[in-house]
């Protein structure tokens, strides 16, 4: 039964995980976000109570 021979499939599995864990993260992390997040100051939001008209 040739499908039980792990020799070619194990090599393909290990090589693909090597690619996924080394090449892909470096390419993804090299992208720069066009809009860097700007931290806002800690300001209080003024909320008003909402009157429900059907109560």
Secondary structure, 3 states (H helix, E strand, C coil): CHHHCHHHHHHHHHHHHHHHHHHHHHHHHCCCCCCCCCCCCCCCCCCCCCCCCCC
